[in-house]
Amino acid sequence: MNIIMDLVTNRILVATVAAWFVAQFLKVLFDTIKNGFSVERLTGSGGMPSSHSATVCALSTAAGIQYGLDSFQFAICAILAIIVMYDALGVRRETGIQAKVLNEMIALFQDMDQELSTDEKLKELVGHTPLQVLMGAILGIVIAFAVTNLYH
């Protein structure tokens, strides 16, 4: 029983999980309004807001609040957040752009009755735009402040 209490009273963990959950919920909501409901959006990457950014920013913010901005805990979390957000904007976003181009090429070849090795479209929504990352980061920071204030 102490393990469960330790987990639910860990304000850093609660803030981080809450930020991820809220971001995923908003992502599904926004995508459903725009494109209709898709089960894949429940756990899929990409979209508005970035749940990766929300998660790591909530983690960093909560660690900074609890341990101070001069702590090694905050430093580790902040570096992790920078890496995750850079990856979402860079490598993962480029992968999505390349997937879109390849899907267009596949469709073109299929229209020409050419045999291809794939029957499924490549996943295009894997990275984030700068706005999606920014909104995720802001969401994570706000949730971390809200959760840590609840624990005082």
C-alpha positions, 0 to 999 in steps of 0.5 A: 500500500505504501508503494501506491501512496508513494506514487500518487503523492509524488507530485513530479510524477503526477504532474508529468502523467497529467500533462501527458494525459491532457495533451493526448486528450486534447490531441484526440479532441482537436483531431476528431473535430477536424478529421473525425474520430480515429483510434490511432490518435489515442496513442499516436504521435504527432498532432496538436499539442505535442504530448512529448513536449507537454510531458518533458516540460511538466517533468522539468518544471516540477523538478525545478519547483521541487529541487530548484533551478540549480539542482542536478535533477532539474538539469537532467530533466531540462536537457532531456526536454531539449533533446525530446523537443529538438527530435520532435521538430527535426528528425521526426518531422522530417520523417513525416514529410518524407513519408508524405512524399513517398505515399504520393509516389506510391499512389502515382506508381499504383495509378500506372499499374506498377507493382510495389512492395507495400500495400499500406501507406506510410505514417505521415504524422510522426513529428511536430510543427514548431507551434505544436511543440510550443503549445505542448511545452506551455501546457506542460509548464501550466499543468506542472504549476497547477499540480505542484500547487495542489500539493502544498 
